[in-house]
Amino acid sequence: MTRWRWGVPHVDHQVDRHGHPRWWYRRRGEKRLGALPMPGTPDFLNVWKALDDVARGAAMPALGASRTRPGSLSAALVAYYTSPAWTVELAESSRNMRRPILEKLRAKFGDAPLKELRRDHVQALLDKLKPNAQKNWSKALTGLIKFALRAGLIKESPMAGVVKDKAPKTGGLPAWTEDHLITARARYPLGTRQRLAVEIMVNTGLRRSDAYRLGPNDIKGGWVRDFEAKKTARTTGVKINVPVRPELAAAIAAMKTIGTKTFLVTEQGKPFASEASFGNWMRDVYDAAELPDVANHGLRKLAAIRLAFAGVDVWGLMKVFGWKTVAQAQVYVEQAEAMRMAGQAFDKLEAYEAGNATGPNPSQPSPKRLGRKPKN
């Protein structure tokens, strides 16, 4: 009889850089499908079962169709998983995030008639979750409900009027600083794969999901030409066009071996199998350089800050990074302007102090008040 360490197969365990244990569902030879709660907790087996169903159902999307009740939530999910709304319109990462959520619903309410799902039911589900989880559940449910409305399975949306709690604004992952970049370059000289990865991201502003896919065929006439960003391929279809800066050109030229399809390759000389595998490798790269608090996306932010500080306006930033809204670019323009104005303010202070050797004396009247008679 086979015995598994965690009681079930396909459990990947790892301790993160903060010393916290993490568990994922992962079949041998495949990438991680989703995170798992701590083994032994009440939710562990439920989440594992949902992810296991996802893994099994990937090759047979209609699995279980014969056992569902017509008009039920489960029947709607079977139809949804085989529709273009799921297979074409959603990115793989979105499907991997949403399906475990929908399978949790199926496990509890699979036989319930979908048409009886009301706003108060949805609100009660979301009220039990934290703000970020509410956001993910809302996305998963909205996709299913939109499909059900279009397919005529329901007449009204139970999502109308549902209220989500606002998550605190954290600013997301922190941007790299120039000091971080100096440290990384000192640790990884030209000619290393690690240095090439850093130079690709900081000099093009590409996301992690795009940086590992960039290859020789994407460079034409000293430019990255018409590169299709993975994240927006199904939505805006924006193409990236940016020049190959000298730092990136030097990093490419210094490599003894690069891939024929992608610049970045594994130790075996093969392209990275996925965004996740590339991300895991980069995490090791940063840890080895004693940069535990940085992330790939922080390099993209540093690239934006550099351009904004050089005077590039919101429209220029939108073109470089493939953004479709002014708000995203405005964040970096305002940050650069704040830094510039602060620098000018302290330049004035230094100039004032240079002309007044003793510096400002709070006990003396300010220049604007000179000549006024003191009050009795």
DRENDRENLUM-438221 format. One record per residue: x, y, z of N, C-alpha, C in turn. Coordinates in steps of 0.001 Angstrom, whole numbers, padded with zeros to 6 digits, always signed. Example, Ala and Ser with C-alpha at 12.3 -4.5 7.8 and 13.67 -1.06 7.14 Angstrom:
+013190-005690+007800+012300-004500+007800+013200-003300+007800/+012850-002250+007080+013670-001060+007140+012900+000030+007870/
This chain:
+000850-001193+000000+000000+000000+000000+000890+001250+000000/+000601+002155-000924+001395+003376-001036+001044+004339+000092/+002082+004904+000709+001865+005891+001766+002526+007200+001353/+001768+008265+001442+002279+009568+001053+002535+010409+002295/+003541+011241+002221+003945+012035+003378+002804+012898+003913/+002009+013480+002997+000934+014387+003402-000432+013723+003328/-000461+012412+003161-001722+011686+003128-002331+011550+001755/-001902+012364+000807-002391+012319-000574-001208+012569-001513/-001306+012152-002769-000197+012376-003709-000200+013794-004262/+000835+014083-005047+000938+015333-005809+000996+016572-004919/+001680+016471-003779+001841+017629-002898+003309+018051-002918/+003534+019285-003316+004886+019848-003393+005082+020763-002193/+006129+020513-001410+006376+021282-000186+007683+022036-000312/+007670+023288+000151+008885+024098+000109+008807+025157+001196/+009954+025565+001713+010035+026646+002693+010472+027904+001954/+009677+028996+002065+010003+030205+001311+011145+030968+001976/+011502+032103+001357+012673+032861+001822+012459+033484+003195/+011196+033550+003652+010914+034087+004975+010841+032991+006038/+011096+031738+005619+011058+030630+006559+009685+030037+006767/+008723+030411+005914+007358+029904+006047+007164+028681+005149/+006600+027605+005669+006339+026424+004823+005185+026685+003862/+005320+026195+002641+004282+026348+001625+004011+024987+000995/+002759+024791+000563+002374+023547-000104+001630+023879-001390/+001900+023083-002437+001225+023251-003726+000792+021890-004261/-000199+021921-005120-000570+020721-005876+000289+020709-007145/+001068+019645-007346+001890+019542-008557+002112+018083-008904/+001729+017709-010119+001997+016366-010609+003413+016290-011158/+003990+015118-011117+005374+014940-011565+005512+015371-013027/+006510+016182-013298+006777+016631-014652+005910+017796-015104/+005016+018289-014226+004145+019398-014577+004383+020566-013626/+003887+021751-014001+004060+022914-013135+003011+022911-012021/+003240+023730-011021+002307+023817-009904+000949+024313-010378/-000095+023669-009868-001445+024020-010294-002097+025017-009349/-001785+024940-008070-002393+025860-007121-001854+025636-005716/-002027+026639-004855-001550+026553-003481-002514+025738-002630/-001968+025098-001593-002768+024278-000679-002670+024834+000738/-003744+024696+001537-003643+025059+002961-002702+024095+003671/-002396+024367+004911-001526+023490+005686-002162+022106+005843/-001404+021045+005556-001934+019695+005753-002423+019502+007186/-003545+018822+007298-004123+018590+008609-005210+019569+008988/-005285+020707+008258-006353+021666+008518-007619+021220+007797/-008791+021722+008229-010055+021269+007642-010163+021498+006137/-009545+022565+005621-009689+022892+004203-008706+022156+003300/-007700+021507+003880-006643+020925+003059-007197+019923+002039/-007943+018933+002494-008441+017900+001581-009442+018465+000589/-010254+019440+001000-011227+020017+000067-010527+020733-001085/-009518+021534-000742-008786+022255-001788-007986+021282-002646/-007358+020287-001994-006600+019291-002761-007515+018582-003747/-008720+018191-003299-009667+017487-004175-010079+018367-005347/-010309+019662-005087-010691+020571-006162-009578+020686-007198/-008335+020816-006737-007209+020915-007661-006969+019593-008385/-007171+018486-007687-007015+017187-008332-008057+017006-009436/-009265+017479-009187-010303+017430-010222-009916+018283-011425/-009294+019450-011132-008829+020311-012225-007789+019584-013065/-006821+018960-012388-005757+018245-013101-006315+017095-013932/-007261+016377-013375-007861+015268-014124-008761+015770-015241/-009440+016865-014998-010389+017376-015975-009753+018144-017107/-008464+018476-016967-007818+019252-018027-007850+018521-019352/-007705+017192-019318-007710+016425-020560-009121+016018-020958/-010075+016066-020007-011460+015686-020280-012368+016744-019673/-012527+017926-020319-013231+019019-019723-014681+018726-019388/-015285+017750-020059-016699+017465-019815-016894+016332-018827/-015820+015968-018116-015895+014875-017161-017001+015125-016145/-017871+014154-015954-018943+014282-014989-020231+014823-015563/-020261+015122-016880-021449+015698-017479-022660+014791-017335/-022429+013482-017434-023551+012546-017372-024128+012433-015975/-023404+012940-014956-023871+012788-013591-024474+014079-013035/-024563+015117-013849-025082+016387-013364-026574+016504-013614/-027208+017270-012745-028636+017528-012907-028830+018696-013861/-029739+018571-014825-029994+019693-015742-030394+020945-014975/-029810+022073-015351-030127+023334-014702-029364+023608-013431/-028534+022655-013003-027788+022830-011752-026520+023638-011973/-025926+024065-010865-024642+024758-010936-023595+023867-011585/-023596+022583-011233-022623+021658-011804-022782+021542-013312/-024021+021485-013800-024263+021388-015242-023775+022655-015950/-023975+023804-015307-023513+025059-015900-021993+025084-015992/-021312+024545-014966-019851+024510-014983-019325+023599-016076/-019970+022459-016273-019555+021545-017338-019623+022256-018685/-020721+022984-018916-020866+023716-020182-019874+024869-020277/-019645+025553-019171-018733+026694-019146-017308+026274-019473/-016858+025154-018890-015485+024695-019096-015201+024295-020550/-016224+024000-021319-016021+023601-022719-016313+024731-023696/-016707+025887-023183-017095+027009-024043-015899+027890-024385/-015978+028661-025480-014913+029614-025803-014695+030658-024709/-015760+030941-023931-015620+031909-022841-014569+031452-021843/-014359+030147-021744-013359+029582-020849-012082+029214-021595/-012192+028501-022684-011018+027944-023363-010266+028954-024213/-010957+030004-024684-010333+030965-025603-010142+032330-024957/-011192+032818-024298-011170+034193-023804-010340+034379-022543/-010123+033306-021789-009352+033413-020547-007930+032906-020740/-006985+033615-020170-005599+033159-020175-005455+031955-019249/-004402+031175-019475-004178+029988-018651-004074+030347-017176/-003399+031438-016870-003237+031842-015478-004588+032173-014842/-005478+032770-015617-006815+033086-015101-007620+031817-014861/-007515+030857-015766-008234+029591-015579-007712+028866-014342/-006397+028886-014149-005812+028204-012988-006225+028855-011676/-006475+030158-011701-006929+030847-010491-008412+030615-010240/-009206+030623-011301-010662+030586-011134-011223+029181-010919/-010619+028174-011541-011241+026864-011479-011292+026280-010064/-010246+026368-009258-010371+025864-007881-011491+026554-007106/-011714+027842-007359-012804+028557-006696-014148+027990-007123/-014315+027816-008427-015579+027289-008936-015812+025850-008483/-014716+025084-008348-014871+023701-007889-015251+023635-006415/-014807+024623-005633-015257+024689-004244-016767+024905-004194/-017266+025766-005082-018709+025997-005153-019441+024735-005586/-018867+024030-006570-019498+022801-007040-019582+021766-005917/-018503+021682-005110-018482+020693-004035-019590+020943-003012/-019939+022217-002792-020957+022550-001790-022361+022680-002380/-022436+023250-003588-023760+023583-004132-023968+023043-005545/-023223+022005-005926-023276+021522-007300-024658+021127-007788/-025482+020546-006934-026806+020080-007348-027873+021164-007257/-027534+022322-006704-028517+023393-006557-028825+024025-007912/-030086+024389-008169-030446+025049-009445-029746+026401-009559/-029079+026624-010668-028348+027874-010851-029294+029069-010842/-030492+028901-011383-031425+030029-011483-031896+030506-010114/-031677+029712-009072-032071+030122-007725-030958+030856-006984/-029803+031013-007624-028707+031763-007015-029068+033243-006990/-029074+033861-005816-029480+035259-005675-028314+036110-005165/-028556+037415-005215-027520+038346-004788-027140+038119-003326/-028117+037851-002459-027803+037673-001044-026976+036416-000794/-027142+035389-001667-026298+034197-001552-024833+034557-001839/-024638+035304-002941-023283+035694-003329-022667+036601-002274/-023475+037554-001774-022970+038481-000773-022535+037739+000484/-023322+036738+000882-022975+035953+002076-021671+035197+001876/-021434+034689+000655-020174+033994+000369-018986+034943+000477/-019126+036136-000126-018015+037077-000145-017745+037667+001231/-018784+037854+002024-018602+038470+003345-017709+037636+004265/-017565+036357+003958-016732+035481+004778-015251+035560+004395/-014954+036279+003308-013598+036306+002771-012912+037635+003027/-011592+037612+002960-010814+038831+003048-010892+039578+001714/-010597+040884+001705-010788+041698+000492-010147+041137-000772/-008904+040690-000696-008248+040175-001902-008895+038885-002393/-009311+038036-001450-010013+036811-001829-011378+037136-002425/-012040+038162-001893-013314+038600-002458-013153+038981-003925/-012069+039650-004215-011811+040078-005591-011680+038872-006525/-010935+037851-006105-010746+036664-006938-012037+035875-007105/-012778+035715-006024-014052+034994-006102-015045+035741-006986/-015047+037053-006875-015955+037854-007691-015630+037697-009174/-014349+037678-009511-013956+037485-010905-014404+036125-011418/-014192+035086-010612-014568+033729-011031-016074+033625-011224/-016832+034167-010291-018291+034103-010387-018820+034947-011538/-018248+036120-011728-018699+036996-012813-018530+036327-014168/-017396+035653-014372-017181+034948-015629-018225+033877-015872/-018527+033107-014830-019546+032057-014952-020919+032658-015225/-021285+033708-014505-022608+034315-014666-022761+034942-016053/-021715+035600-016549-021782+036164-017907-022042+035077-018938/-021370+033936-018775-021603+032813-019685-023036+032307-019564/-023519+032163-018316-024872+031648-018097-025929+032575-018687/-025722+033873-018591-026660+034826-019189-026662+034715-020705/-025475+034615-021274-025357+034526-022727-025937+033228-023258/-025809+032156-022444-026319+030853-022872-027797+030668-022541/-028413+031657-021865-029823+031561-021539-030122+030653-020355/-029093+030355-019539-029311+029488-018383-029986+030239-017237/-029794+031548-017175-030436+032400-016182-030871+033682-016877/-031781+034419-016251-032306+035640-016851-031734+036899-016217/-031332+036818-014962-030790+037977-014262-029482+037623-013579/-028630+038609-013434-027336+038378-012798-027434+038520-011285/-027047+037498-010538-027017+037611-009078-025832+038432-008579/-024976+038869-009489-023826+039682-009094-024183+041156-008987/-025332+041563-009550-025719+042970-009525-025942+043433-008089/-025267+044490-007709-025430+045045-006379-024570+044416-005306/-023766+043416-005665-022880+042790-004683-021769+043768-004294/-021504+043888-003018-020521+044843-002511-019286+044097-002015/-018125+044555-002453-016858+043975-001999-016138+044972-001093/-015443+044440-000103-014630+045289+000761-013400+045770+000000/-012984+046997+000277-011802+047534-000373-010539+047048+000335/-009627+046529-000455-008348+046105+000121-007477+047334+000353/-006682+047340+001410-005794+048490+001654-004792+048638+000525/-004534+049880+000143-003586+050139-000935-002163+049993-000419/-001443+049077-001016-000067+048821-000586+000953+049288-001604/+000475+049662-002801+001415+050053-003842+002004+048878-004589/+001587+047670-004213+002090+046485-004903+003530+046172-004546/+004165+045400-005404+005562+045034-005179+006446+046271-005262/+007440+046401-004381+008283+047604-004398+009183+047653-005628/+009445+048860-006080+010363+049060-007202+011803+048813-006752/+012614+048361-007695+014049+048281-007433+014591+049700-007285/+015688+049817-006559+016432+051075-006518+017693+050915-007370/+018342+052034-007629+019604+051963-008379+020646+051168-007591/+020586+051241-006268+021520+050467-005438+021286+048964-005612/+020021+048571-005699+019721+047155-005962+020358+046718-007274/+020209+047561-008290+020743+047225-009609+022269+047128-009568/+022916+048038-008861+024377+047993-008723+024809+046687-008053/+024070+046276-007017+024384+045032-006313+024249+043821-007236/+023163+043777-007997+022939+042642-008899+024013+042580-009978/+024390+043726-010535+025407+043749-011585+026782+043362-011040/+027049+043742-009803+028329+043374-009188+028396+041871-008936/+027270+041283-008586+027227+039838-008286+027281+038996-009549/+026670+039500-010622+026595+038725-011859+027225+039513-013016/+028445+039177-013390+029130+039920-014460+028524+039612-015832/+028909+040414-016809+028487+040169-018187+028944+038776-018614/+028100+038102-019368+028410+036743-019799+027663+035691-019008/+026929+036117-017941+026145+035173-017148+024673+035280-017526/+023969+034173-017380+022535+034166-017682+021782+035091-016733/+022245+035133-015481+021578+035963-014490+021652+037443-014860/+022836+037868-015312+023007+039272-015709+022133+039588-016927/+022068+038671-017867+021255+038889-019059+019781+039048-018683/+019299+038240-017751+017899+038321-017333+017594+039693-016732/+018483+040171-015867+018282+041478-015236+018284+042581-016281/+019240+042525-017223+019347+043578-018235+018139+043579-019166/+017608+042412-019482+016414+042352-020332+015256+043088-019665/+015036+042802-018382+013864+043383-017724+014012+044872-017434/+015201+045312-017006+015349+046722-016650+015483+047607-017884/+015940+047058-019000+016147+047869-020201+015011+047802-021203/+014095+046867-021022+012915+046807-021895+011627+047083-021132/+011649+046877-019813+010438+047039-019029+009452+045901-019207/+009898+044783-019774+009003+043653-019996+008628+042985-018676/+007424+042451-018621+006992+041656-017478+007756+040328-017462/+007695+039663-016321+008313+038340-016200+007758+037381-017246/+006451+037470-017498+005805+036557-018446+006269+036778-019880/+006914+037911-020134+007411+038207-021481+008925+038114-021579/+009620+038470-020490+011082+038524-020530+011694+037182-020904/+011166+036091-020361+011769+034783-020635+011457+034289-022044/+010494+034938-022724+010131+034536-024091+010858+035341-025164/+011513+036430-024766+012197+037286-025743+013354+036529-026384/+013461+036628-027711+014508+035896-028415+015094+036657-029577/+016092+036086-030243+016761+036764-031360+015814+037202-032470/+014779+036430-032726+013854+036778-033799+013003+038009-033489/+013019+038432-032216+012241+039617-031833+013039+040903-032016/+014347+040790-032325+015206+041959-032495+015392+042231-033980/+015008+043419-034394+015155+043816-035801+015642+045260-035852/+016822+045452-036474+017351+046802-036629+017630+047519-035328/+018055+046760-034317+018373+047374-033040+017158+047697-032183/+016020+047133-032534+014785+047349-031785+014113+046021-031463/+013419+045993-030320+012464+044914-030073+011207+045307-030833/+010884+044531-031874+009827+044932-032799+008572+044091-032647/+007431+044778-032492+006109+044144-032500+006056+042907-031609/+006603+043046-030402+006579+041938-029447+005221+041915-028758/+004547+040779-028803+003211+040666-028238+003281+040288-026759/+002788+041176-025919+002778+040910-024482+001760+039819-024166/+002173+038856-023374+001305+037712-023074+000062+038131-022310/+000219+039042-021352-000897+039418-020488-002032+040061-021254/-001716+040860-022270-002739+041609-022992-003036+041046-024376/-002502+039857-024670-002695+039283-026004-004169+039053-026322/-004968+038659-025298-006386+038372-025519-007284+039588-025329/-006706+040691-024867-007539+041864-024587-007209+043015-025532/-006159+043749-025225-005837+044917-026043-004996+044581-027265/-004231+043483-027190-003383+043113-028319-002256+044091-028578/-001845+044835-027546-000794+045842-027709+000532+045182-028057/+001251+045765-029010+002569+045280-029399+003640+046209-028814/+004689+045614-028288+005773+046379-027664+006862+046676-028697/+007261+047947-028777+008367+048367-029637+009284+049274-028824/+010473+048770-028493+011439+049558-027716+012836+049327-028284/+013730+050326-028182+015095+050144-028676+015908+049229-027767/+016889+048564-028344+017823+047752-027562+018892+048691-027017/+018852+048963-025720+019789+049898-025124+021190+049280-025050/+022223+050110-024943+023608+049606-024933+023867+048557-023861/+023281+048743-022660+023497+047767-021587+022963+046387-021960/+021809+046363-022615+021231+045086-023038+022027+044488-024190/+022426+045328-025135+023222+044839-026268+024533+044222-025783/+025168+044854-024793+026425+044329-024254+026204+042999-023550/+025077+042866-022840+024786+041623-022131+024527+040472-023108/+023866+040772-024210+023618+039740-025222+024920+039336-025900/+025719+040342-026263+026978+040069-026967+027958+039285-026102/+027889+039444-024785+028831+038783-023879+028514+037309-023658/+027321+036870-024059+026928+035484-023817+027624+034538-024793/+028228+033484-024252+028850+032480-025117+027792+031670-025849/+026676+031440-025159+025597+030653-025754+024263+031280-025400/+023413+031461-026417+022037+031884-026180+021132+030936-026949/+019892+030900-026567+018955+030022-027241+018629+030527-028639/+018233+029622-029514+017828+030026-030864+016430+030627-030861/+015605+030233-029888+014251+030758-029788+014139+031846-028729/+014839+031672-027619+014808+032656-026532+016228+032957-026079/+016456+034196-025663+017776+034549-025138+018073+033794-023844/+017093+033674-022991+017274+033046-021691+016973+031562-021765/+017902+030759-021273+017749+029308-021301+018119+028727-019943/+017754+027485-019748+018098+026782-018514+019549+026319-018562/+020002+025684-017492+021365+025139-017469+021556+024097-018556/+020473+023464-018983+020542+022457-020041+020478+023076-021435/+020403+024420-021498+020367+025097-022787+019013+025104-023447/+017967+024811-022691+016611+024789-023248+015817+025991-022742/+014824+026448-023513+013974+027548-023026+013269+027145-021731/+012981+028123-020890+012240+027836-019667+010859+027315-020026/+010409+026314-019278+009144+025647-019605+007946+026541-019363/+008059+027469-018425+006907+028299-018087+007367+029559-017368/+006440+030478-017232+006689+031691-016453+007049+031341-015017/+006369+030323-014472+006621+029928-013081+008040+029398-012898/+008501+028575-013832+009853+028016-013701+010906+029114-013821/+010655+030075-014708+011566+031212-014823+011551+032039-013546/+010359+032270-012993+010238+033040-011764+010930+032378-010591/+010826+031060-010498+011494+030339-009409+013007+030460-009521/+013509+030365-010746+014949+030504-010962+015415+031907-010588/+014652+032924-010976+015031+034296-010649+014997+034548-009143/+014086+033880-008433+014061+034031-006984+015382+033550-006390/+015896+032446-006901+017193+031937-006440+018315+032903-006812/+018185+033530-007988+019194+034499-008438+019280+035671-007462/+018133+036198-007080+018115+037350-006180+018593+036972-004782/+018199+035799-004311+018623+035371-002976+020139+035203-002918/+020712+034653-004001+022162+034462-004036+022908+035788-004066/+022256+036838-004573+022864+038165-004610+022551+038955-003338/+021948+038278-002348+021552+038902-001081+020589+040062-001316/+019608+039788-002184+018530+040738-002466+017194+040039-002189/+016912+039720-000927+015724+038922-000612+014411+039660-000771/+014444+040991-000803+013201+041759-000805+012837+042331-002167/+013498+041881-003223+013186+042386-004559+012452+041315-005357/+011779+041755-006417+011044+040843-007285+011217+041282-008729/+010868+040396-009657+011000+040718-011075+010226+041977-011446/+009006+042099-010923+008172+043235-011304+008775+044553-010838/+009609+044489-009803+010273+045699-009343+011226+046277-010379/+011791+045413-011236+012649+045900-012331+011832+046661-013365/+010633+046182-013644+009736+046891-014573+009380+048263-013992/+009158+048327-012684+008849+049599-012044+010045+050549-012094/+011253+050008-011893+012443+050852-011975+012591+051421-013380/+012320+050609-014391+012396+051088-015777+011431+052252-015992/+010221+052156-015421+009237+053227-015567+009673+054485-014824/+010218+054313-013625+010675+055460-012837+011806+056189-013561/+012730+055433-014138+013845+056045-014865+013353+056926-016010/+012412+056390-016791+011901+057142-017937+011128+058377-017470/+010314+058209-016432+009534+059336-015927+010460+060426-015384/+011511+060020-014695+012449+060986-014140+013213+061708-015247/+013345+061051-016404+014017+061679-017546+013096+062637-018295/+011838+062721-017839+010914+063674-018448+009912+063070-019406/+009864+061754-019543+008898+061117-020430+007497+061295-019838/+006533+061739-020658+005186+061996-020149+004354+060711-020130/+003104+060839-019682+002257+059655-019527+002040+058933-020848/+001929+059674-021947+001670+059043-023242+002875+058232-023698/+004053+058756-023440+005255+058006-023782+005379+056735-022975/+005083+056817-021666+005141+055634-020814+004121+054590-021248/+002943+055032-021633+001904+054098-022080+002356+053325-023314/+003056+053985-024214+003545+053312-025422+004639+052294-025093/+005537+052672-024203+006654+051788-023872+006180+050535-023146/+005279+050714-022176+004893+049594-021315+003589+048914-021727/+002964+049420-022782+001750+048774-023271+000529+049019-022416/+000536+050091-021612-000615+050402-020757-001697+051073-021591/-002947+050876-021202-004060+051475-021933-004741+052590-021151/-004377+052763-019888-004980+053824-019090-003920+054806-018621/-004328+056075-018558-003420+057129-018120-003036+056945-016653/-003970+056394-015867-003754+056295-014418-002489+055524-014073/-002222+054433-014796-001027+053637-014498+000239+054447-014720/+000286+055154-015850+001472+055948-016156+001599+057146-015234/+000468+057724-014831+000483+058926-014007+001159+058682-012663/+001055+057468-012152+001691+057128-010874+003181+057412-010934/+003818+056991-012028+005269+057146-012153+005653+058579-012469/+004835+059275-013257+005112+060678-013558+005050+061509-012282/+004025+061257-011451+003893+062005-010204+005020+061668-009235/+005431+060410-009193+006534+060020-008317+007829+060709-008736/+008086+060736-010043+009299+061390-010537+009252+062890-010276/+008066+063496-010468+007938+064933-010237+008147+065269-008765/+007635+064412-007877+007826+064633-006442+009308+064569-006081/+010025+063591-006651+011461+063483-006389+012208+064689-006934/+011809+065135-008126+012485+066274-008753+012273+067544-007925/+011037+067771-007484+010738+068975-006703+011422+068943-005335/+011488+067756-004730+012185+067637-003458+013663+067939-003629/+014248+067435-004722+015655+067722-004995+015907+069205-005180/+015008+069883-005916+015157+071321-006132+015024+072089-004817/+014123+071617-003954+013932+072294-002668+015201+072243-001823/+015821+071082-001799+017030+070960-000976+018246+071598-001649/+018222+071696-002981+019277+072456-003662+019231+073921-003222/+018013+074447-003092+017862+075837-002641+018360+076000-001209/+018073+074990-000393+018548+075049+000994+020067+075056+001049/+020704+074201+000222+022162+074148+000214+022751+075461-000282/+022105+076053-001295+022588+077342-001800+022456+078431-000742/+021363+078389-000007+021146+079379+001069+022194+079209+002160/+022436+077956+002554+023411+077711+003606+024811+078077+003169/+025120+077891+001867+026446+078255+001364+026662+079766+001434/+025597+080531+001281+025725+081991+001345+025584+082542+002736/+025187+081695+003656+025056+082102+005062+025775+081070+005909/+027033+081340+006195+027895+080348+006842+027318+079816+008136/+026622+080673+008859+026080+080222+010140+024789+079447+009987/+024192+079501+008781+022931+078798+008559+021779+079541+009176/+020576+079103+008949+019396+079790+009497+019364+079698+011015/+018968+080812+011648+018884+080873+013111+017431+081132+013494/+016765+080132+014041+015344+080301+014380+015090+081438+015340/+016121+081854+016127+015904+082928+017109+015883+084301+016452/+016371+084381+015204+016400+085643+014487+015156+085750+013612/+014669+086961+013367+013488+087122+012505+013810+086700+011080/+012819+086140+010405+013020+085721+009026+013158+086929+008137/+013764+086775+006936+013946+087927+006044+012633+088643+005758/+011523+087932+005683+010259+088574+005347+009753+089471+006484/+010261+089241+007689+009782+089989+008841+010747+091108+009255/+011892+091212+008538+012848+092274+008884+012207+093649+008703/+012516+094568+009632+011990+095929+009551+010703+096127+010299/+010074+095012+010721+008856+095153+011494+009193+095425+012961/+008392+096233+013587+008617+096532+014975+008153+095380+015839/+008982+094997+016812+008543+093915+017714+007345+094343+018538/+006488+093389+018811+005314+093687+019630+005740+093797+021086/+005091+094705+021799+005384+094873+023225+004790+093734+024045/
